[in-house]
Amino acid sequence: MEDNDINNGYGSVLMKVLLLIIQRYSLPIKYVTGWISGVDWDHVERSKHFYEKFGILS
């Protein structure tokens, strides 16, 4: 995302839709996983908060 798109809720909307699709279609997905990209190293705490908000990271 570009800097002016950060903190506008776009990522939250996408994550909510992803989790809704998984639930709605009873997809056999047990967990969501990922990694911290090199471009994210300067805001790891913000990324951590985002995933914790959705119960993905504990």
N, C-alpha and C positions, 0 to 999 in steps of 0.2 A: 504494500500500500504506500501511497505517497504521504508525506508528512501531514498535509492538510486533511487527509482522510482519517487520521488516527483519532481515537476517542469519540467517534460519531456513532458507535454501536453496530457498525457493519459486521464485525467479527462475531458479536453476540447473536445477531440475527442469523447468520450462517450456521453457527453452532446449534442454535435452537432448532432450526430446520433440519439439520443433519440428525439430531437426536430424535426429533419427531418422526422423521422418515423411518429410522431404525425401529422405533416403537410401533408406528402405524402399520408397517408391513411385516411385522414380526420377523425381521431379519435376524439370522443367527450370528449376530455380532455381540461378543461378550465384553469387549472393552475397546476404547479408543486410545491410540498411542501415537507418539510422534517424537520429534527431536527439536532442540533449539538450534536454529539456523545461525550461521556466522553473523548475519546482519542483525540478529537479535541480542547479541552479547551485551550491548549497552543498556538493555532494559529487561533483564531476566526476571526481576521481581514483578514487573508489570505482566509479563507472560505467565508467570507462576500464578498470580492472582486471577488472571482470566480463566485458566484451566481449573483452579480450585473452585471458582464460582459455579462451575458446571459439574462439580463432583468428579472430575476426571483426574485430578491430581490431589493426592492427600499427603 
